[in-house]
Amino acid sequence: MTNIDWTHGTEIAPDELPEAITTYLPAHRARDLDTAMAHYSADAAVTDEARTYRGTDQIRAWLATSATQYTYTVKLTGALRIDGDHYDARHHLEGNFPGGVADLHFRFTLRDGLISSLVIEP
């Protein structure tokens, strides 16, 4: 596995992110499970809050239940293209979760036009 330096990339407009990401993100926020899941590879992995979910069944369950106890807004604030398969979509969240404000990176790895990995971290 190659280590990716997520700090060195080219700043791009959020609408320049690949279609898999620009379609996935609103589906993720809306909990539109079918649309969101259509953008994952069968062997994908998602890491959120230091826990990794592997495969479509675990990812679907995570999407259905993650952060459901909170109400919050999400704004896509920027994006980096690391290379042709790696993208960092930066988000600003405000809501009733502990701390009330968070800036998160959604770090995507694509393979064959699908999301093979998503890591969500500060």
Buried (B, 14 or more C-beta within 10 A) or exposed (E): EEEBEBEEBEEBEBEEBBEBBBBBBEBBBEBBBEBBBEBBBEEBBBBBEEEEBEBBEBBBEBBEEBEEEEEBEBEBEBBBBBEEBBBBBBBBBBBEBEEEEBEBBBBBBBEEEBBBBBBBEE
